[in-house]
């Protein structure tokens, strides 16, 4: 692979955010069975595990907002396992 070619991890992150920018949060085919979602505070704090838990946590979070929107500003591969994502989220609570 060329040094300038995006990695599979970076492409995955970009494809997820492309869906989320359209308001499509339905796909979980990319998740690890041990995935963990944590909202430390906000309208729906909690901790969920697994794809079903991820869906439940996001449903609770999204239900608290009107016109919720996610916009990817930038993402960069840090190493073989990590991608840094800069995102802007907006909505009315």
N, C-alpha and C positions, 0 to 999 in steps of 0.2 A: 504494500500500500504506500502511496506517495505520502511524504511528510505533510503535504498540504491537504490531503484528502480527509474529510471528516470521518471520525471513527463511528462504529456501530452505536456506541453509547450516545455520542453527540447527535447522531441522526435520530435515535429513538426519542431523546428529549425534545428535539425540534418537532418531530411528528406529533408527540403528545400535546405540546403547547399549541400547535396548529389546530388540533381538534378542540382543545379547551378554549381557544380564542373564538371559536365558532359556537361555544356553549355546549359542546358535546363532551360530557363526562361519563358516557356510558361504557366505554371500553375498559376492561380490566385484563385483557390477554397479555399484557406486558408485566403484570405483577408477579412477584415472588410469593409463594404461599405463606412466607413468614413476614410479609410486609407489615409495617407498623405505621399508623397515622396518629399523630399527637397534636392536639390543639391545646396549648398551655392556658389560654384564656380566650376571651371573646364571647360571642353569642352562644357557642356550643362547645365548651371545653370538654376534653375527654381523651381516651386512648383506645384505639381499635387495632385489631390484628387480622391478617388474612384478607383476601379479596372481598369477602362478604362484609367484614368489618370496615374496610376502606370505603365501600359503597355506603354503608350505614352512617359513618362519620361525615362523609361529604354531603349526604342528603340532609343531615341535621344542620350542617354549616350553611349550605346553600338556601335552606328554607328561611333562614334569618335575614336574607337579603332580597332586595328588589333591584333588578337591572344589574346583577353581578356580572363583572367582566374581567377577564384575565388577558394581559398583553405581555408577551415575551419581549423584553428589551435587549437582552444579550445572553448568550450562553457560551461557556468556554470549557474545554476539556482541561482538567487539572492534572490528571494522570490516568492510568488504565482503568481505574475504578470510580473516579469522581468527576462530576460535571458541575461547574458553578453556574447557577441560573439567576439572572437578574430579571425580576418580574414586577409589573405594575398591576395592582388589582383595585377595582373600584366598584361601588354599588351604594345603595341606600339601605340603611338598617331600619 
